[in-house]
Amino acid sequence: MIRPIYVVSALAVLAIITAIMPSLDHAGARLFFCPNAEQAWCQKNDQPWHALYHYGNYPSIATGIVGLGLALYGYLRKQIRKRQIGLFLVVSLVVGPGLIVNGILKPLWGRPRPRNTIPYNPEGKQYRPVLSPDFSGGGKSFPSGHVSTAFYTGVLSFLCRTPGLNVALLATSLAYGCLMGITRMAQGGHYLSDAVWAACITWIIIALCGRFLLKNGR
């Protein structure tokens, strides 16, 4: 059985590394930056990046809707376990990607996106390290909402008790989250650190919600 603390710890280590090594942000951005092209982020509208940007949140939205249905069914039928699972799916989505990432941090942190930052945009703002917020506003790079929503699919591995299947679900979720991170970097929308911190925040919320909403934390 995979314990959430292992996932959270691994993501936290990666998040700390990106915070103390801002050069990783620029290294990641340069992979997709095309200074001599008509469109500086020349892969922005390429596939699969374009499709992932527009439709990549659908799996998580569908999971949340299923969770809402389970919660309502559990309340009406007085089935505690289904109610717990439903609430876990809904609350972890609403609080993590919804409230904390998109509702609080993104509008308040003020970090400029790569495409709005020097040197990728000569008329842009100065690059700001991930842990140096600018509360005066003007940027919505930190953290990545799309990446947070993609990593939210990890709730399925959290719930699964079948050996092997839970590992497969976790691996799929992590791969999907990484793919979404690459998508947003390819479009000049986020730095590497924005993606890693979004993943870490999301999994912390998943672990906390599981601890308080599911019996025995699972």
N, C-alpha and C positions, 0 to 999 in steps of 0.2 A: 504493500500500500504506500502510495506516494504522500508524504506529509507536506502540507503547504509551506511549512517553515523552510524546507529545502529550496523550494522555488523562490520564495521571497528573499532568502539569504543570497542565492546566486544572482538574482536581479539587483539586489542592493549593492553587492560588490561591483557589478558592472556599472551601476549608476554612479558610485563613488569614483570609479576609474575615469568615467567621462567628465566628472566634475573637476578632478585634479589634472586632467590632461586635455585641455581645450583644443589641442592640435588635432585630436581625433575628429572633432566637429568639422574642421576645415578639410581634413583628409577625406572624410566621407562626402562632403559637398563637392569637392573637386572631381570626384568620380563621375558626376553627372553634369557638371558645369561646362558649357560650350561657349567660351568667350568670343569666338569668331563666327558663331552662327547667328542667323537673323533672330532666333529666339534663344536666349542664353541658356535656358533649361530645355535643351533640344529634344529630350525624351518625354516632356510633360504630357503630350497628348498621344504618346505611343501606347500600344497594348503590351502587357496587361495593365499598365499603370492607370490608364484612363478609366477602364472599367472598374478597377478596384477602388479608385477614388469615389466613383459615383454609386457603386453597388456593394462595396465591401462591408458596409455596416449592416446589411440585411440579415446575415446569420445571427448576429447578436440581438437585433430587434426581434427576430422571430423567436429566439430563445426567451427573451423577456416577455413576449406575448404568451408563450406557452406557460411560463412561470405564473403569469397573472391568472390564466385559466386554471392552473392547478391550485393556486391559493384560494380562488373563489370556490372551486369544487370542494376543496378540503374544508372550508368553512361551512358550506351548505350541507355536506354529508358528514360533517364532524369526523373527518379523517385527518388526524393530527400530522401524520408523516407527510402526506401530500401537501398539506397547508404549510408545513415547515419548508419543504423543498420549493414550493411556489414562491413563498416570501423570500427565501434565499436568492432565487434567480432574479426576482424583481428588485429587491433592495440593493443587491450588489451592483446591478446595472445602473439604477437610478443614483445611488450615492457615489459610486466610483466614476465611470465615464461621464455620467450625467452631471451631478452636482459638483464634485470636487475638481474634476479635470476641466469640463467645459463651462461649468457655472461659476467657479471661483478662481482657479489658478490661471486659466487661459486669458480671461479678460483683465485680470489684475496684475499679472506678473510683468507684462510689458516688454517681453523679449522679442526683438524684430526677427522676422523670418529671414532665411538665407537670401532669398531673392530681393529682399529689401535692405540688405546689409552690404557694406563695403567688405571685401573687394568685388563681390559678385554684382553689385550695383553701385557704380561710381557716385551716384547721387543719393545713395542710401545712408542709413545710420551706421554707427560703429557697432561692431560685434560685441555682444554681451555674454560673458560666461554664464553657464546655466544657473548658477547659484547667486547671480548678481541681478536681482530684479530691478525694474524701473517702474515704480508704481504710478508714475505720471501717465503711463499708458503709451499707446502707439505701436504695440506689437502683440501678436497672439501666437507666437511660436511655441511657447512652453506652457504645458506639455502638449503632445499630439493627441487630439481627440480621436482621430481615426485609428491610431495605434492602440490607444486605450480600449476602444470598443472591440478591436480585433482580439486583443489579449483576454478580454472578458470571456471569450468562448472557453477559456480554461475552467469555467465553473462546471462543465460537464465532466472533466476528469476528476474534479474535486468530489463530485457526487458518486462517481462510478466505483463500485466495490469489486468488480471482476478483475482478478489479476491478469495483467497483460493488456486488457482492453483499456484500463485507466491510463496505462503508460502510452498506448497508441493515441488516446484522446489528448493527453498532455502534449505529446510530440507534435500532433497535428495543430493544436492551438498555438504552440510556440512558433511553429513554422509559419503559420498564418499571420501571427503578429509581426514576425520578422519581415515577411513579404510586404505587409502593409507599411512597415517602417521604411523599407527600400522604396516603396511607391512614393511616399511623401518626400523622401530625400531627392528622388529623381525629379520631382516636380518643383523643387526649390522651396517647399513649404515648411520643412523642418530640418533641424540638425539631428545628428546621431543621438546626442544627449537628450533631445526632446522625446525621442522614441523610447530610449531605455528607461528614462524616468517615468514616462507614461505607463510602461509595462510594470514597473516596480510599484507605483501607486495603485494600479488596478489590482495587482495580486495581494497587496496589503489589505485592501478593502475586501476582496474575496475571502481571505483568511479570517478577517475579523467578523465578517457577516456569518461565515460558517461556524465560527466559535460561538456566536450568540444566538443564531437562529436555528441551527441544527442540533439535535440531541447528541451529546457527546462530541460535538464539534464536527461530525461527519454525517 
